Amino acid sequence: MRILLVEDDATLADGIARALRAERFAVDVAVNGEDGAHLGATEHYDVAVLDLGLPKKDGVTVLREWRAASVRLPVLILTARDGWSEKVAGFKAGADDYLTKSFRVEELIMRLRALVRRAAGHAGAVVTCGRLAFDAQLGTFELDGLPLKLTALEWRVLSALMLRAEIVIDRGELIERVYEGDADVDSNSVEVIIGRLRKKIGATMIETARGRGYRVTAGEP
């Protein structure tokens, strides 16, 4: 999963980004509204964290521009004050959730996971496909009821596939959802990760759609 964090407070942005990366999310950080608006409109993200009090372009304006351009990614806004009018402005602009500073980063992570899960169309926390189960709220995987250990990149790829189980995801989209914007990505990186995942969950559970991408499927035991 890839997150866009738009926050001008360098200390807060660094703390949030480190916490999210520790949970295996890929994170791109923008420190002003203009950069955040551009990234959100041109890159693939699973969710955005958007501060309302930004330089160059405020968060409400950024959000309105995204929605006017049919950018559908879920957005959680950060507000500096516990004022109802500021929250209302954010929701009217198209926000999906909010947190008031200061907040516990653990709560932020849980809210972001819930937004990503609901955006993918899953009402319940646990997504299953054959022998594989993904608790999208806790971020954990089980295979045949036993915990599955994954690297950060393996987790990002498999979570993206599981949230749209049985649907082919384009290879290019997988790359965009797995790597941060400044990453040096090898052309065969996704194939390598898919190969490692097949060794861990079974070769038949991830199918290759030639010339298109990959999908996770119930497969055969």
Secondary structure, DSSP 8 states (H G I E B T S, - for coil): -EEEEE-S-HHHHHHHHHHHHHTT-EEEEESSHHHHHHHHHHS--SEEEEESS-SSS-HHHHHHHHHHTT----EEEEESS--HHHHHHHHHHT-SEEEESS--HHHHHHHHHHHHHHHTT--SSEEEETTEEEETTTTEEEETTEE----HHHHHHHHHHHHTTTS-EEHHHHHHHHS-TT----TTHHHHHHHHHHHHH-GGGEEEETTTEEEE-----
